[in-house]
Amino acid sequence: DFIMNSTQMGLAALLNAVCGFSLDKSVTRSDWLRRPLSDEQLEYAALDVWFLAPLFNELFDRLVQRCIWDEVIEDCQWIYHNDHVSPIHKVRWTPDAWYLSPVQLQRLVSLYAWRQDFLHRKNIPKAWSLSDVSLYRLACLSTIEKAQLRNALGSDQRFLSKYWNSESSSIVEMLEAPEMYWASVKGDTQWGQVPPLSPSVRPLLKQLKSSVVKVASGLNWRSEQLSRKKWVNQWLRIFLYCQLNDLTFEKALLPAVWQSWRGDLLLPEFNRVMIKEIEGVAHSVKGLRASRGVNLKR
């Protein structure tokens, strides 16, 4: 992304752009289940690995020249951490978890724990398991029958065809008695579900997103390289949550992405925005408290 100014680039395009080598893709969609593989298939598979070292060396040199190698390493560490977050942390940032009942929350946490274990057991990519949307639908089911479960997982055909028969019993048990799994995964519950943003905070959100564009422009980057919209939303949600519950707003409460160089660049600017827009912040907190029946402190 920082080198080619693109978030979507396959190996062939990257090799061509960085090393000037054209990778033959003609056998990509050939029959890879046939044995023995053809000479062309074997050569194609070998080339995928053969060019990784020279590609890394070239990208490393360019990143060092631009003085952003350390930032890339931090991003890699964050990506790894993001795939190993606790189920409680995962549920905290599920957009509609705020609306779930206590039992449904227990189900969702348990389902996230099951998926983590399932991916490790099978050593497969996350895309081959159940999506976040499917897990949320399962947690919300009023009655638990296998026919209903399959309907809730309609978009996850790969999982249904390969793993449903072996995993369905575990999923049913989890939905019927989530407290058994909840006890082993609940972990840190220092603070609860962070509410979604209300329409009243849109002006604040707009100011924060404008500050991202401003900082990115100063670095000659696209704003998407510096921060995604959902990260800004998460920052504001935690800030308002702390204001609403009289908690100290600390960097340690923020998701891992804000603990990195992105936080160093953006948080001072965010703080300036909130100081400048203090009346808007007070109005937003007042609205949230009123909606929850919380009396304002004098």
CYANA upper distance limits for C-alpha pairs under 8 A (distance plus 0.5 A):
  1 ASP  CA      5 ASN  CA      5.36
  1 ASP  CA      6 SER  CA      5.32
  1 ASP  CA      7 THR  CA      5.57
  1 ASP  CA    225 GLN  CA      7.62
  2 PHE  CA      6 SER  CA      8.16
  2 PHE  CA    225 GLN  CA      7.79
  3 ILE  CA     59 LEU  CA      8.16
  3 ILE  CA     62 ARG  CA      7.82
  3 ILE  CA     63 LEU  CA      7.76
  9 MET  CA     13 ALA  CA      6.67
  9 MET  CA     14 LEU  CA      6.79
 10 GLY  CA     14 LEU  CA      6.65
 11 LEU  CA     15 LEU  CA      6.51
 11 LEU  CA     48 ASP  CA      8.44
 12 ALA  CA     16 ASN  CA      6.71
 12 ALA  CA     22 SER  CA      7.35
 12 ALA  CA     23 LEU  CA      5.98
 12 ALA  CA     25 LYS  CA      8.38
 13 ALA  CA     17 ALA  CA      6.62
 14 LEU  CA     18 VAL  CA      6.40
 14 LEU  CA     19 CYS  CA      8.38
 15 LEU  CA     19 CYS  CA      5.70
 15 LEU  CA     20 GLY  CA      6.81
 15 LEU  CA     21 PHE  CA      6.16
 15 LEU  CA     22 SER  CA      7.51
 15 LEU  CA     23 LEU  CA      8.03
 15 LEU  CA     51 PHE  CA      8.48
 15 LEU  CA     55 LEU  CA      7.50
 16 ASN  CA     20 GLY  CA      4.86
 16 ASN  CA     21 PHE  CA      5.20
 16 ASN  CA     22 SER  CA      5.89
 16 ASN  CA     23 LEU  CA      8.09
 17 ALA  CA     21 PHE  CA      8.41
 18 VAL  CA     55 LEU  CA      7.80
 18 VAL  CA     58 GLU  CA      7.72
 18 VAL  CA     59 LEU  CA      8.21
 19 CYS  CA     55 LEU  CA      7.46
 19 CYS  CA     58 GLU  CA      8.20
 24 ASP  CA     44 TYR  CA      8.13
 25 LYS  CA     44 TYR  CA      8.44
 27 VAL  CA     40 GLU  CA      7.70
 27 VAL  CA     41 GLN  CA      6.89
 27 VAL  CA     44 TYR  CA      7.98
 32 TRP  CA     37 LEU  CA      7.49
 32 TRP  CA     41 GLN  CA      8.40
 37 LEU  CA     41 GLN  CA      6.54
 37 LEU  CA     42 LEU  CA      6.99
 38 SER  CA     42 LEU  CA      6.82
 39 ASP  CA     43 GLU  CA      6.62
 40 GLU  CA     44 TYR  CA      6.62
 41 GLN  CA     45 ALA  CA      6.65
 42 LEU  CA     46 ALA  CA      6.69
 43 GLU  CA     47 LEU  CA      6.63
 44 TYR  CA     48 ASP  CA      7.01
 45 ALA  CA     49 VAL  CA      7.74
 46 ALA  CA     50 TRP  CA      6.53
 47 LEU  CA     51 PHE  CA      6.73
 48 ASP  CA     52 LEU  CA      7.73
 51 PHE  CA     55 LEU  CA      6.47
 52 LEU  CA     56 PHE  CA      6.49
 53 ALA  CA     57 ASN  CA      6.77
 54 PRO  CA     58 GLU  CA      6.74
 55 LEU  CA     59 LEU  CA      6.69
 56 PHE  CA     60 PHE  CA      6.37
 57 ASN  CA     61 ASP  CA      6.75
 58 GLU  CA     62 ARG  CA      6.92
 59 LEU  CA     63 LEU  CA      6.62
 60 PHE  CA     64 VAL  CA      6.61
 60 PHE  CA     69 TRP  CA      7.73
 61 ASP  CA     65 GLN  CA      6.64
 62 ARG  CA     66 ARG  CA      6.82
 63 LEU  CA     67 CYS  CA      6.61
 63 LEU  CA     68 ILE  CA      5.96
 63 LEU  CA     69 TRP  CA      5.60
 64 VAL  CA     68 ILE  CA      6.67
 64 VAL  CA     69 TRP  CA      5.85
 68 ILE  CA     72 VAL  CA      6.94
 69 TRP  CA     73 ILE  CA      6.91
 70 ASP  CA     74 GLU  CA      6.79
 71 GLU  CA     75 ASP  CA      6.74
 71 GLU  CA    261 TRP  CA      6.92
 72 VAL  CA     76 CYS  CA      6.78
 73 ILE  CA     77 GLN  CA      6.81
 74 GLU  CA     78 TRP  CA      6.64
 74 GLU  CA    260 SER  CA      7.02
 74 GLU  CA    261 TRP  CA      8.06
 75 ASP  CA     79 ILE  CA      6.66
 75 ASP  CA    257 VAL  CA      8.40
 75 ASP  CA    260 SER  CA      8.27
 76 CYS  CA     80 TYR  CA      6.81
 77 GLN  CA     81 HIS  CA      6.64
 78 TRP  CA     82 ASN  CA      6.46
 78 TRP  CA    256 ALA  CA      6.96
 78 TRP  CA    257 VAL  CA      6.76
 79 ILE  CA     83 ASP  CA      7.04
 80 TYR  CA     84 HIS  CA      7.24
 81 HIS  CA     85 VAL  CA      6.76
 81 HIS  CA    256 ALA  CA      8.17
 82 ASN  CA    256 ALA  CA      8.04
 84 HIS  CA    116 GLN  CA      8.49
 85 VAL  CA     89 HIS  CA      6.84
 85 VAL  CA     90 LYS  CA      7.05
 86 SER  CA     90 LYS  CA      6.79
 86 SER  CA    113 ALA  CA      8.31
 86 SER  CA    185 VAL  CA      8.34
 86 SER  CA    187 GLY  CA      8.40
 87 PRO  CA     91 VAL  CA      6.63
 87 PRO  CA    109 VAL  CA      5.84
 87 PRO  CA    110 SER  CA      7.92
 87 PRO  CA    112 TYR  CA      5.93
 87 PRO  CA    113 ALA  CA      6.08
 87 PRO  CA    185 VAL  CA      7.46
 87 PRO  CA    186 LYS  CA      8.14
 88 ILE  CA     92 ARG  CA      6.66
 88 ILE  CA    109 VAL  CA      6.52
 88 ILE  CA    185 VAL  CA      8.03
 88 ILE  CA    186 LYS  CA      6.69
 88 ILE  CA    187 GLY  CA      7.49
 88 ILE  CA    188 ASP  CA      7.96
 88 ILE  CA    189 THR  CA      8.26
 89 HIS  CA     93 TRP  CA      7.31
 90 LYS  CA     94 THR  CA      7.07
 90 LYS  CA    109 VAL  CA      8.44
 90 LYS  CA    112 TYR  CA      8.07
 91 VAL  CA     97 ALA  CA      7.10
 91 VAL  CA    105 LEU  CA      8.46
 91 VAL  CA    108 LEU  CA      7.55
 91 VAL  CA    109 VAL  CA      6.73
 91 VAL  CA    112 TYR  CA      8.39
 92 ARG  CA     97 ALA  CA      7.56
 92 ARG  CA    192 GLY  CA      8.00
 92 ARG  CA    193 GLN  CA      5.94
 92 ARG  CA    194 VAL  CA      6.99
 93 TRP  CA     97 ALA  CA      8.18
 93 TRP  CA    194 VAL  CA      8.04
 93 TRP  CA    234 GLN  CA      8.35
 95 PRO  CA    196 PRO  CA      7.28
 96 ASP  CA    100 LEU  CA      7.97
 96 ASP  CA    196 PRO  CA      8.10
 97 ALA  CA    105 LEU  CA      7.58
 97 ALA  CA    193 GLN  CA      7.88
 98 TRP  CA    193 GLN  CA      6.41
 98 TRP  CA    194 VAL  CA      7.42
 98 TRP  CA    195 PRO  CA      6.25
 98 TRP  CA    196 PRO  CA      7.74
100 LEU  CA    104 GLN  CA      6.08
100 LEU  CA    105 LEU  CA      6.34
100 LEU  CA    140 CYS  CA      8.18
101 SER  CA    105 LEU  CA      6.62
102 PRO  CA    106 GLN  CA      6.76
103 VAL  CA    107 ARG  CA      6.76
103 VAL  CA    178 PRO  CA      7.91
104 GLN  CA    108 LEU  CA      6.69
104 GLN  CA    139 ALA  CA      5.75
104 GLN  CA    140 CYS  CA      6.59
105 LEU  CA    109 VAL  CA      6.68
105 LEU  CA    139 ALA  CA      7.87
106 GLN  CA    110 SER  CA      6.61
106 GLN  CA    178 PRO  CA      6.19
106 GLN  CA    179 GLU  CA      7.08
106 GLN  CA    182 TRP  CA      6.36
107 ARG  CA    111 LEU  CA      6.56
107 ARG  CA    139 ALA  CA      5.77
107 ARG  CA    174 MET  CA      7.30
107 ARG  CA    175 LEU  CA      6.30
107 ARG  CA    178 PRO  CA      5.66
107 ARG  CA    182 TRP  CA      8.29
108 LEU  CA    112 TYR  CA      6.72
108 LEU  CA    135 LEU  CA      7.14
108 LEU  CA    136 TYR  CA      6.93
108 LEU  CA    138 LEU  CA      8.46
108 LEU  CA    139 ALA  CA      5.84
109 VAL  CA    113 ALA  CA      6.81
109 VAL  CA    182 TRP  CA      7.41
109 VAL  CA    185 VAL  CA      8.10
109 VAL  CA    186 LYS  CA      8.12
110 SER  CA    114 TRP  CA      6.64
110 SER  CA    174 MET  CA      7.25
110 SER  CA    178 PRO  CA      6.88
110 SER  CA    181 TYR  CA      6.15
110 SER  CA    182 TRP  CA      6.32
110 SER  CA    185 VAL  CA      7.76
111 LEU  CA    115 ARG  CA      6.66
111 LEU  CA    135 LEU  CA      6.98
111 LEU  CA    139 ALA  CA      8.41
111 LEU  CA    171 ILE  CA      7.97
111 LEU  CA    174 MET  CA      7.71
112 TYR  CA    116 GLN  CA      6.77
112 TYR  CA    135 LEU  CA      8.01
113 ALA  CA    117 ASP  CA      6.84
113 ALA  CA    185 VAL  CA      7.58
114 TRP  CA    118 PHE  CA      6.48
115 ARG  CA    119 LEU  CA      6.59
115 ARG  CA    129 SER  CA      7.72
115 ARG  CA    130 LEU  CA      7.91
116 GLN  CA    120 HIS  CA      6.95
117 ASP  CA    121 ARG  CA      6.60
118 PHE  CA    122 LYS  CA      6.61
119 LEU  CA    123 ASN  CA      5.98
119 LEU  CA    124 ILE  CA      6.09
119 LEU  CA    125 PRO  CA      7.45
119 LEU  CA    126 LYS  CA      7.23
119 LEU  CA    129 SER  CA      7.77
120 HIS  CA    124 ILE  CA      7.82
124 ILE  CA    128 TRP  CA      7.22
125 PRO  CA    129 SER  CA      7.98
126 LYS  CA    130 LEU  CA      8.26
127 ALA  CA    131 SER  CA      7.76
128 TRP  CA    156 ASP  CA      8.39
128 TRP  CA    158 ARG  CA      6.67
128 TRP  CA    159 PHE  CA      6.46
129 SER  CA    156 ASP  CA      7.98
129 SER  CA    158 ARG  CA      8.25
129 SER  CA    159 PHE  CA      6.09
130 LEU  CA    134 SER  CA      6.53
130 LEU  CA    135 LEU  CA      7.15
130 LEU  CA    153 LEU  CA      8.03
130 LEU  CA    156 ASP  CA      6.70
130 LEU  CA    159 PHE  CA      7.25
131 SER  CA    135 LEU  CA      6.89
131 SER  CA    156 ASP  CA      7.74
132 ASP  CA    136 TYR  CA      6.71
133 VAL  CA    137 ARG  CA      6.77
134 SER  CA    138 LEU  CA      6.74
134 SER  CA    152 ALA  CA      6.68
134 SER  CA    153 LEU  CA      6.03
134 SER  CA    156 ASP  CA      8.38
135 LEU  CA    139 ALA  CA      6.74
136 TYR  CA    140 CYS  CA      6.89
137 ARG  CA    141 LEU  CA      7.01
137 ARG  CA    152 ALA  CA      6.45
138 LEU  CA    149 LEU  CA      7.25
138 LEU  CA    152 ALA  CA      6.90
138 LEU  CA    175 LEU  CA      8.31
139 ALA  CA    175 LEU  CA      7.55
143 THR  CA    148 GLN  CA      8.48
144 ILE  CA    148 GLN  CA      7.35
144 ILE  CA    149 LEU  CA      7.62
144 ILE  CA    172 VAL  CA      7.62
144 ILE  CA    175 LEU  CA      7.90
144 ILE  CA    176 GLU  CA      7.97
145 GLU  CA    149 LEU  CA      6.78
146 LYS  CA    150 ARG  CA      6.76
146 LYS  CA    168 SER  CA      8.43
146 LYS  CA    172 VAL  CA      8.46
147 ALA  CA    151 ASN  CA      6.95
148 GLN  CA    152 ALA  CA      6.80
149 LEU  CA    153 LEU  CA      6.96
150 ARG  CA    154 GLY  CA      6.75
150 ARG  CA    160 LEU  CA      8.28
153 LEU  CA    157 GLN  CA      8.16
153 LEU  CA    160 LEU  CA      8.17
156 ASP  CA    160 LEU  CA      6.88
157 GLN  CA    161 SER  CA      6.53
158 ARG  CA    162 LYS  CA      6.66
159 PHE  CA    163 TYR  CA      5.72
159 PHE  CA    164 TRP  CA      6.68
160 LEU  CA    164 TRP  CA      5.21
160 LEU  CA    165 ASN  CA      8.35
163 TYR  CA    167 GLU  CA      6.54
164 TRP  CA    168 SER  CA      5.86
165 ASN  CA    169 SER  CA      8.50
167 GLU  CA    171 ILE  CA      6.97
168 SER  CA    172 VAL  CA      6.69
169 SER  CA    173 GLU  CA      6.73
170 SER  CA    174 MET  CA      6.70
171 ILE  CA    175 LEU  CA      6.81
172 VAL  CA    176 GLU  CA      6.67
173 GLU  CA    177 ALA  CA      6.54
173 GLU  CA    178 PRO  CA      8.20
174 MET  CA    178 PRO  CA      5.44
174 MET  CA    180 MET  CA      8.31
174 MET  CA    181 TYR  CA      7.44
177 ALA  CA    181 TYR  CA      8.21
178 PRO  CA    182 TRP  CA      6.43
179 GLU  CA    183 ALA  CA      6.66
180 MET  CA    184 SER  CA      7.97
181 TYR  CA    185 VAL  CA      7.12
182 TRP  CA    186 LYS  CA      5.97
194 VAL  CA    237 ARG  CA      7.10
194 VAL  CA    238 ILE  CA      7.24
194 VAL  CA    241 TYR  CA      6.89
195 PRO  CA    237 ARG  CA      7.46
195 PRO  CA    241 TYR  CA      7.86
196 PRO  CA    237 ARG  CA      7.32
197 LEU  CA    201 VAL  CA      7.27
197 LEU  CA    233 ASN  CA      8.19
197 LEU  CA    237 ARG  CA      6.82
198 SER  CA    202 ARG  CA      8.23
198 SER  CA    288 LEU  CA      8.43
200 SER  CA    284 SER  CA      6.58
200 SER  CA    287 GLY  CA      8.29
201 VAL  CA    205 LEU  CA      6.73
201 VAL  CA    280 GLY  CA      8.29
201 VAL  CA    281 VAL  CA      8.39
201 VAL  CA    284 SER  CA      6.47
202 ARG  CA    206 LYS  CA      6.52
203 PRO  CA    207 GLN  CA      6.81
203 PRO  CA    280 GLY  CA      8.46
204 LEU  CA    208 LEU  CA      6.81
204 LEU  CA    274 MET  CA      8.38
204 LEU  CA    277 GLU  CA      7.87
204 LEU  CA    280 GLY  CA      7.60
204 LEU  CA    281 VAL  CA      8.06
205 LEU  CA    209 LYS  CA      6.69
205 LEU  CA    232 VAL  CA      8.14
205 LEU  CA    233 ASN  CA      7.76
205 LEU  CA    236 LEU  CA      7.93
206 LYS  CA    210 SER  CA      6.62
207 GLN  CA    211 SER  CA      6.81
207 GLN  CA    273 VAL  CA      7.38
208 LEU  CA    212 VAL  CA      7.01
208 LEU  CA    232 VAL  CA      7.68
208 LEU  CA    270 PHE  CA      6.68
208 LEU  CA    273 VAL  CA      7.31
209 LYS  CA    213 VAL  CA      7.02
209 LYS  CA    229 LYS  CA      7.95
209 LYS  CA    232 VAL  CA      7.62
210 SER  CA    214 LYS  CA      6.74
211 SER  CA    215 VAL  CA      6.71
211 SER  CA    266 LEU  CA      8.38
211 SER  CA    269 GLU  CA      7.11
211 SER  CA    270 PHE  CA      7.66
211 SER  CA    273 VAL  CA      8.41
212 VAL  CA    216 ALA  CA      6.55
212 VAL  CA    223 SER  CA      6.62
212 VAL  CA    226 LEU  CA      7.71
212 VAL  CA    227 SER  CA      7.54
212 VAL  CA    266 LEU  CA      7.40
213 VAL  CA    217 SER  CA      6.49
213 VAL  CA    222 ARG  CA      8.05
213 VAL  CA    223 SER  CA      5.58
214 LYS  CA    218 GLY  CA      6.94
215 VAL  CA    219 LEU  CA      7.13
215 VAL  CA    265 LEU  CA      8.10
215 VAL  CA    266 LEU  CA      7.80
216 ALA  CA    220 ASN  CA      6.64
216 ALA  CA    221 TRP  CA      5.48
216 ALA  CA    222 ARG  CA      6.45
216 ALA  CA    223 SER  CA      5.72
216 ALA  CA    225 GLN  CA      8.35
216 ALA  CA    226 LEU  CA      6.85
217 SER  CA    221 TRP  CA      6.28
217 SER  CA    222 ARG  CA      7.47
217 SER  CA    223 SER  CA      7.97
221 TRP  CA    225 GLN  CA      7.01
221 TRP  CA    226 LEU  CA      8.00
222 ARG  CA    226 LEU  CA      7.64
223 SER  CA    227 SER  CA      6.82
223 SER  CA    228 ARG  CA      8.39
224 GLU  CA    228 ARG  CA      6.09
226 LEU  CA    262 ARG  CA      7.11
227 SER  CA    231 TRP  CA      7.04
227 SER  CA    232 VAL  CA      7.75
227 SER  CA    262 ARG  CA      7.94
228 ARG  CA    232 VAL  CA      7.30
229 LYS  CA    233 ASN  CA      6.81
230 LYS  CA    234 GLN  CA      6.62
231 TRP  CA    235 TRP  CA      6.76
231 TRP  CA    257 VAL  CA      8.42
232 VAL  CA    236 LEU  CA      6.83
233 ASN  CA    237 ARG  CA      6.56
234 GLN  CA    238 ILE  CA      6.77
234 GLN  CA    254 LEU  CA      8.43
234 GLN  CA    255 PRO  CA      8.37
235 TRP  CA    239 PHE  CA      6.71
235 TRP  CA    254 LEU  CA      7.24
236 LEU  CA    240 LEU  CA      6.59
237 ARG  CA    241 TYR  CA      6.47
238 ILE  CA    242 CYS  CA      6.64
238 ILE  CA    249 PHE  CA      8.33
238 ILE  CA    253 LEU  CA      8.15
238 ILE  CA    254 LEU  CA      7.68
239 PHE  CA    243 GLN  CA      6.86
239 PHE  CA    249 PHE  CA      6.80
240 LEU  CA    244 LEU  CA      6.43
240 LEU  CA    281 VAL  CA      8.37
240 LEU  CA    284 SER  CA      8.46
240 LEU  CA    285 VAL  CA      7.08
241 TYR  CA    245 ASN  CA      6.68
242 CYS  CA    246 ASP  CA      6.22
242 CYS  CA    247 LEU  CA      5.04
242 CYS  CA    248 THR  CA      6.78
242 CYS  CA    249 PHE  CA      6.26
243 GLN  CA    247 LEU  CA      6.85
243 GLN  CA    248 THR  CA      8.42
243 GLN  CA    249 PHE  CA      8.25
243 GLN  CA    285 VAL  CA      7.31
244 LEU  CA    285 VAL  CA      6.35
244 LEU  CA    288 LEU  CA      7.85
244 LEU  CA    289 ARG  CA      7.17
249 PHE  CA    253 LEU  CA      7.89
250 GLU  CA    254 LEU  CA      8.00
251 LYS  CA    258 TRP  CA      8.08
251 LYS  CA    259 GLN  CA      7.62
252 ALA  CA    259 GLN  CA      7.98
254 LEU  CA    258 TRP  CA      6.63
254 LEU  CA    259 GLN  CA      7.81
255 PRO  CA    259 GLN  CA      7.71
256 ALA  CA    260 SER  CA      7.68
257 VAL  CA    262 ARG  CA      7.61
257 VAL  CA    263 GLY  CA      7.91
258 TRP  CA    262 ARG  CA      6.55
258 TRP  CA    263 GLY  CA      4.95
258 TRP  CA    264 ASP  CA      8.50
259 GLN  CA    263 GLY  CA      6.26
259 GLN  CA    264 ASP  CA      8.41
260 SER  CA    264 ASP  CA      7.33
261 TRP  CA    265 LEU  CA      6.82
262 ARG  CA    266 LEU  CA      6.55
263 GLY  CA    267 LEU  CA      5.76
264 ASP  CA    268 PRO  CA      7.81
265 LEU  CA    269 GLU  CA      8.14
266 LEU  CA    270 PHE  CA      6.65
267 LEU  CA    271 ASN  CA      6.57
268 PRO  CA    272 ARG  CA      6.90
269 GLU  CA    273 VAL  CA      6.87
270 PHE  CA    274 MET  CA      6.81
271 ASN  CA    275 ILE  CA      6.73
272 ARG  CA    276 LYS  CA      6.62
273 VAL  CA    277 GLU  CA      6.51
274 MET  CA    278 ILE  CA      6.18
274 MET  CA    281 VAL  CA      7.61
277 GLU  CA    281 VAL  CA      6.89
278 ILE  CA    282 ALA  CA      6.73
279 GLU  CA    283 HIS  CA      6.67
280 GLY  CA    284 SER  CA      6.64
281 VAL  CA    285 VAL  CA      6.71
282 ALA  CA    286 LYS  CA      6.55
283 HIS  CA    287 GLY  CA      6.71
284 SER  CA    288 LEU  CA      6.76
285 VAL  CA    289 ARG  CA      6.60
286 LYS  CA    290 ALA  CA      6.60
286 LYS  CA    296 LEU  CA      7.64
287 GLY  CA    291 SER  CA      6.68
288 LEU  CA    292 ARG  CA      6.88
289 ARG  CA    293 GLY  CA      6.45
289 ARG  CA    294 VAL  CA      5.26
289 ARG  CA    295 ASN  CA      7.30
289 ARG  CA    296 LEU  CA      7.62
290 ALA  CA    294 VAL  CA      6.37
290 ALA  CA    295 ASN  CA      7.71
